[in-house]
Amino acid sequence: RTQDAFIEEYKSKINDLGFELEFIDNNGRNFMAGADPLRRSMSLSMTLFTIALLISVGFTIFIFLRRNEKNVAIMRALGVPVQDTEKQLLSTIIGLGLLGISLGAFFAFRNAQAEAQESLSKLPLPSGVFPELTINPSWGIAFCLLILCFLFIGSVIGIKKISATPILVMLQENLTRTKNRTIEEDNGA
């Protein structure tokens, strides 16, 4: 990429020292022509998959909290302190999140290695250049921690919202949803 700029900047300086600046044709332009579309595709894919990930994490938190709303109301009606209820919900969703992230990271890492090997094998490489097919695990760990942070922050916000809702309102909403479901089933049958 910068070979022409390098020649323009340093050729006279190197010639002044008594050396001649010359590059051997190494198919570098062909490599860059093949690598640039892969880089753009990767950036677009990363953006889209990150958005999809955030939506799925948010949806998971919503479903989890919605399914446990009645349990929270019952626990609070029985006199369990709000902090204990919040800790229980948070520890459950974070535990499930850690399990899901760990399994997902394991299978994704194996898949990423195979895909990288396949993509890089199709590139025209300069002579003497061999692609590195390993992915630094620290990127995966950082991404998993980022997902866990999103899960934690979203869960805390959702749990605080549920904790602020009065017990009777939560119980009545669950009762209303159950009645509506029963009415819809009776009308559909």
N, C-alpha and C positions, 0 to 999 in steps of 0.2 A: 504493500500500500504506500509506504512512504519511501520507497526506493528512489523514485525520481527526485523527490525533495531532498533526500540525503545526498544524492549525486550533485545536485545543483548547489547545495550548501557547502559540501566538503571537498569537492573535486579539486578546486584550485588550491586549497590548503594542503591536500595530500600531494599534489603535483609539486608544490613548493618544497616539500620534504624529500622529493626525489622518487616518490612512488607513483604508481599508476593505479587509479581506481577502476576496477572492472568487476562486474557481477556475472556469474555464470547463470545461464537460463535454468531456472529451477521450477518452472510451472507455477510460480507463486500467484500470478494473476488468475490462473485457472482455479487454483485452490480457493482464492478469495471469492471468485465468481460462484463457486459451489457453497462456500461457507456463509456468505452474506444472506442468502434466502433462508438458510437454516436458522441463523441468528434472529432474523425478523420473525420467522414462524415461532421460534421458541419464546420470544418476548410476548407475542400475541397470545400464545397458548397459556403462558404463565399468568398473564393478566386475566384471561377468561376463566381459568381454573381457580384462581384466587377468589374471584367474585363468586363463582359457584360454590367454593368451599365456605365462604362467609355466609352465603344464603343457607347452605345445608346445616352449618353449625347453629345458626339462628333458628332454623326450623326444628332442629333436634331439641334445642333448649325449650322452645315453645311447646312442643309435644310432650316432653318430659314433665314440665311444670303443669301443663293442663291436665295430664293424667294423675298427677299427685295433689292437685288442688283440694280434692275432697279429703284425702288423708291428712293434709295440713290442717284443714278446718276441724276435723275430728280430734287431732292431737291437741290443738289449741283449746278446743272445747273441754277436753279432759284435763286441762291445766298445765300442759307441757309449756315451759317458757319459750318465747319466740326465738331466742338465740339458739336453743337446743334444736328446735325445728329447722331453723335456717342451716345450722351446721350439718344436720342429718341429710337434708336435701343436697347441700353443696358437696358433701363427701360422696354421696351416691353418684351424682352426675359427673364429678371429677374422676371418680374411680372407673366408671363406665367409659368416660372420655379417654383416660389413660390406656385402658384395654384396647379401645378402638384405634387410637393413634398408634399404639405399638404394633398391632397386627397390620394396620394399613401401611405403616412405614416399612415393615419387613417385606411385604409383598410388592410395594411400590419400588423399593430399592432394587429388588431382583429384576423387576420389569424394566426399570430405567437402565440398568446395566445392559440388558439384552437389546433394548432399543438404541442405545448409544453405539453399541458395537455394530448393529445393522446400518445405522445412518452414516457412521464414519467409514465403513467399508466401501461405501459408494462414492466417496469424495476423491477427486484426483489430487493426490498429495505430491508435494515437492520431493525430489529425490533425497533419500536419507532421512525423511521425516516420518515418524511413526506416531499415530495418535495415541494419546493416553486414554485408556478405556475405564479408568477408575473414577469414581465420584467421591469427592471428599465427604466423609461422614459428618463433618461438622455442619455442613449445609443442611443435611437432613435433620440433625439434632436441633439446629436453630429454627428450622421450619416447624418441627413438632412442638417446640416450646412456644412459638408464635401462635399456633393453633390452640394450644392449651391456655394461653393468655386470653385469646378471644373467647374460649369456652368459659373460663373463669369469670371474666368481666361480664359477659352476657348473662351467665347464671346468677351472679350477685345482683345484677340489675333486676332480673326477673323475680328472684326470690324476695328481694326487698319490696317489689310491687305486690307480690302475693301477701307478704307479711303485713302490709299496710291495709289490706282489704279486711273489712269486718268479717267475723266468723259466720254470722247469719247470712250475709250476702253470698259468701262462697258456697254455703250449703244450699241456699235457694237457687243459685245459678246451676249447680249440679242437678238439683231436683228438676228444674225447668228443662235443662238439656235432656234429661232422661225421659221426661214426659213427652217432649217433642219427638224424640226418637221413637218412642212407643206409638205415638199417633201416626207418624210417617209409615211405620211398619204395618200398622193396622189398615191404613189407606191403600198401601201398595199391595196388600194380600188379597 
